[in-house]
């Protein structure tokens, strides 16, 4: 009679241990999935921000001001009658140039 109860309780404890272990593993897996989801959402937000900045830049370059900027910066062009000044020499050290 005692052996039956020992076997019964051994099976009950084993089943309970299996259920608890399974539940804990599932909670850990769910937490990891949530972390991965947050990382992916953040990466998506950054990609969308970058895409919006690039779209704004493309729209800017379609305007006359944008085309003038490209001509000045990338092609070293200027409007007719415009004077270009070239400053030569070294820049002063900021710490010495600014009085304290």
C-alpha positions as CSV (number, residue, x, y, z in Angstrom):
1,X,0.0,0.0,0.0
2,X,2.8,2.5,0.9
3,X,4.6,1.7,-2.4
4,X,1.5,2.8,-4.4
5,X,1.4,6.2,-2.6
6,X,5.1,6.7,-3.1
7,X,4.7,5.9,-6.8
8,X,1.6,8.2,-7.0
9,X,3.3,11.2,-5.3
10,X,6.5,10.6,-7.4
11,X,4.5,10.9,-10.6
12,X,2.5,13.9,-9.3
13,X,5.8,15.7,-8.3
14,X,7.4,14.8,-11.7
15,X,4.4,16.1,-13.6
16,X,4.3,19.3,-11.6
17,X,8.0,19.8,-12.2
18,X,7.5,19.3,-15.9
19,X,4.7,21.8,-16.0
20,X,6.5,24.4,-14.0
21,X,9.7,24.0,-16.1
22,X,7.7,24.2,-19.3
23,X,5.8,27.4,-18.2
24,X,9.1,29.0,-17.1
25,X,10.7,28.2,-20.5
26,X,7.7,29.6,-22.3
27,X,7.9,32.9,-20.2
28,X,11.6,33.2,-21.0
29,X,10.9,32.6,-24.7
30,X,8.1,35.2,-24.7
31,X,10.3,37.8,-23.0
32,X,13.0,37.2,-25.5
33,X,10.5,37.6,-28.4
34,X,9.3,40.9,-26.9
35,X,12.9,42.1,-26.7
36,X,13.5,41.1,-30.3
37,X,10.3,42.8,-31.4
38,X,11.3,46.0,-29.7
39,X,14.7,45.9,-31.4
40,X,13.0,45.4,-34.8
41,X,10.5,48.2,-34.2
42,X,13.3,50.6,-33.3
43,X,15.2,49.5,-36.4
44,X,12.1,50.1,-38.5
45,X,11.6,53.5,-36.9
46,X,15.2,54.5,-37.7
47,X,14.8,53.3,-41.3
48,X,11.6,55.2,-41.7
49,X,13.3,58.4,-40.3
50,X,16.2,57.9,-42.7
51,X,13.8,57.4,-45.6
52,X,11.9,60.5,-44.7
53,X,15.1,62.6,-44.6
54,X,16.2,61.2,-47.9
55,X,12.8,62.0,-49.5
56,X,13.0,65.6,-48.1
57,X,16.5,65.9,-49.5
58,X,15.3,64.7,-53.0
59,X,12.5,67.2,-52.9
60,X,14.9,69.9,-51.9
61,X,17.2,69.1,-54.8
62,X,14.3,69.3,-57.2
63,X,13.9,73.0,-56.3
64,X,15.9,75.9,-57.8
65,X,17.5,76.5,-54.4
66,X,18.6,72.8,-54.2
67,X,20.0,72.9,-57.7
68,X,21.9,76.1,-56.9
69,X,23.3,74.4,-53.7
70,X,24.5,71.4,-55.7
71,X,26.1,73.7,-58.3
72,X,27.9,75.6,-55.6
73,X,29.0,72.8,-53.3
74,X,29.6,69.9,-55.7
75,X,30.5,71.6,-59.0
76,X,32.2,74.7,-57.6
77,X,30.0,77.0,-59.7
78,X,28.8,80.5,-59.0
79,X,26.3,83.0,-60.4
80,X,27.5,85.5,-62.9
81,X,28.8,88.6,-61.3
82,X,29.4,86.9,-58.0
83,X,32.7,87.4,-56.3
84,X,34.4,84.4,-54.7
85,X,36.8,84.8,-51.8
86,X,39.4,82.2,-50.8
87,X,40.7,82.5,-47.3
88,X,44.2,81.1,-46.8
89,X,46.0,80.4,-43.7
90,X,45.4,78.6,-40.5
91,X,42.4,79.1,-38.2
92,X,43.3,80.6,-34.8
93,X,43.2,78.3,-31.8
94,X,39.7,78.7,-30.2
95,X,41.1,78.7,-26.6
96,X,43.5,81.5,-27.3
97,X,41.2,83.5,-29.6
98,X,38.4,83.8,-27.1
99,X,39.2,86.0,-24.0
100,X,38.2,84.5,-20.7
